[in-house]
Amino acid sequence: MSSPLADASQPATSPPVHSTPGSGPGMSGPASAVESFVSTNYGFVIDNRRCIGCHACTVACKTEHDDPIGINKTWVTYIEKGIFPDTSRRFHVMRCNHCADAPCVEICPTASLITRKDGIVDFDPGRCIGCKACMQACPYDAIAINPDSGTATKCNYCSHRVDAGRVPACVAVCPAEAIVSGNLEDPSTKIARLVATQETMTRKPEKGTQPNLFYIEGDTAALRPSESVRSTTTIWGTRPSDAVDDVEKIDAWNDAPRGTARRTYDIAQRHAASWGWKVSAYLFTKSIAAGVILIPALLSLFGSHEAAESLLSVGYTAALVALGITGALLVADLKRPERFLWVLLRPQWKSWLVRGAYGITAYGGFLTYGWLFGLNLETVLGKSLLQIGAVLAAFTAAYSGWLFGQAKGRDMWQSPMVPLHLLVQAVLAGVCTLMLLVPTEREFLVPLFAGTVGLNLLLVAFEIFGRHATGDAKRAAKIMSTGGRGQFLWLGVVVTGHLVPLACLMADKSGMTALAAIGTLIGLVIYEHLWVDAPQRVPLA
């Protein structure tokens, strides 16, 4: 049977046989020594030829895990297609895909998410700090924050049942046997035979996560949110206006071509903007903390030691204050703020949250030393220490780019230019802050300010209007540059943050320098928030 999503299909191949013993649901008895030694890799097959959309799996999952209202680790999407009388309705069970290369595991700073040896992506709430990074990393919107515990939660394949030799609750309750679980690498299991003999597809294989959830006769309209329209009117009622995201406001149902696939039931905008103003504010304050040291370090590198020392006289204090606010914002954004030290004490080193935390800590140590003892830039030691501090400052500014890159669910954040742009923003924020605090060094700061403003404007234009690698990245840019957000972008970022400051410098009048710096800082604040917020408005499921 042909797949309706040819470009997203995964070729069905017989699972390889390996050399470690497997056990659990879907495994057959050890008929021979060879058959008993197979690797274990649990997965799901959703057979859409059988699913009747009864939601028994959703209810069984909530009952098994005693989940509160609003938390659905398994849910069903309804898709309607066609023009009367030639119409159809399809049901798709959605949940964690238990990816072989799970981005949520990589980004988690405290190893609360792990991939077990049997392929199950499991979760330990006892280690979770509620940073919500895993929610941004998951391309399938399969992770939520439990309002009772303040920790993340997701389908864990009912690992407690699997360890007891039982199937997941959703599999046990499904009346049509549409959900099949088991060991994908044991050719004798039903799930392995289905994957080997039926044409299947996975969700977003281009993400490289290698999902272990396969659909038979899946529909692109259900598996890719951009392929269908989610309207305010559902089969059972009307959504509140804030439950319909910006992409679907652009493509409202009534304006869509007749016959467009329509979502008549799902979980709308499950986790929009899980990173809010605190995250965008932290990017801004972190830019100031890094930039006010980068500027004097740059001047010192080119021999302007006297100007560098003048800027450092206030730079250490400004950087420490900004870095302290940055830390406070990061802790305040956690759902379990009392656990914030676990990022340092229980680190998972692949996460850029951990790497960044250690980098910020080291930078804070440098700033404290400089504030207490100062640096003599006439000596080799003093100049060397300042350049080391500059490296730490540059890392502090740029590491978030790699962190956002680990958030694979948000395509606009995947640009390799993000670390560079954050570094440029840090230089710009640092120049603006120093122009306000040390106006006597205008001779050195204004030329650097003018060049950095122009460069940042080019990077903003590239980020929004340049070529985007995916449709979701393009949609995020459209959300950012149109409607209400578009007004903030054009008036707040482009005009107030770039064009007016450049005009102020050209006027070359007393007081204009400070006005230019203030306008640019306002533009940076607005841009950071738009850049963080808009990509999260693109639906993932």
DARAWO-V492650 format. One record per pair of residues at least 24 apart in sequence whose ideal C-beta (glycine too) atoms are under 6 Angstrom apart, sorted by the first residue. I is the first residue (numbers start at 1). J is the second residue. Records with the same first field share a line. If there is no record, write none. Layout:
I->J + J
This chain:
1->199
3->199 + 201
4->219 + 220
5->201 + 220
8->201 + 205
9->201
10->202 + 205
12->195 + 196 + 200
14->187 + 196
15->184 + 185 + 192
22->183
24->162
25->167 + 181 + 182
26->182 + 183 + 189 + 191
27->183 + 186
28->188
38->185 + 186
39->185
40->118 + 183
41->119 + 184 + 185
42->118 + 119 + 120 + 157
43->184 + 212
44->181 + 213
45->180 + 191 + 194 + 214
46->93 + 215
47->178 + 216
48->216 + 217 + 218
49->217
50->176 + 178
51->91 + 178
52->176
53->91
56->173
57->93 + 170 + 174
60->169 + 170 + 173
61->169 + 170
64->169
68->147 + 148
71->144
73->154 + 155
74->170
75->267
77->222 + 266
78->264 + 265
79->219 + 221 + 222 + 261
80->262 + 264
81->261
83->258 + 259
90->219
92->222
94->541
95->142 + 155
96->142 + 154 + 155
97->140 + 211 + 213
98->212
99->209 + 210 + 211
100->210
101->209 + 210
103->137 + 408
104->134 + 137 + 138
106->350
107->133 + 137 + 351 + 406
108->134 + 348
109->343 + 348 + 351 + 353 + 354
110->342 + 346
111->348
120->157 + 159
122->156 + 159
123->154 + 156
125->149 + 151
128->152
129->334 + 336 + 339 + 342
130->334 + 335 + 336
131->334
132->274
133->353
135->271 + 274
136->407 + 409 + 410
137->406 + 407 + 408
138->409
139->204 + 207 + 408 + 409
140->203 + 541
141->270 + 540 + 541
145->335
150->335 + 336
207->408
221->261
225->539
226->471
228->261 + 263
229->253 + 256 + 260 + 262
230->263
234->264 + 265
235->264 + 265
239->268
243->268 + 269
245->269 + 537 + 539
246->479 + 537
247->475 + 538
272->536
273->533 + 536
275->532
278->329 + 332 + 333
279->532
280->528 + 529 + 532
281->329
282->326 + 329 + 330
283->528
284->525 + 528
285->322 + 325 + 326
286->326
287->425 + 426 + 429
288->322 + 429 + 433
289->319 + 322 + 323
290->393 + 396 + 397 + 426
291->426 + 427 + 429 + 430
292->318 + 319 + 430 + 433 + 434
293->319 + 389 + 393
294->390 + 393 + 427 + 430
295->430 + 431 + 434
297->386 + 390
300->377 + 386
305->377
307->441 + 444
308->377
309->377
310->441
311->434 + 438
314->437 + 438
316->367 + 370 + 371
318->433
319->367
320->367
323->364
352->399 + 402 + 403 + 406
356->399
359->395 + 396 + 399
360->396
362->392
363->392 + 396
366->392
397->422 + 423 + 426
398->422 + 423
409->540
410->535
411->470 + 472 + 473
412->473 + 476 + 535
413->535
421->459
424->455 + 456
427->452
428->452 + 456
429->524
432->517 + 520 + 521
435->513 + 517
436->514 + 517
442->513
450->505
453->498 + 501
457->498
472->538
475->538
476->534 + 535 + 538
479->534 + 537
480->530 + 534
485->530
488->526
489->530
492->526
493->523 + 526 + 527
496->522 + 523
497->523
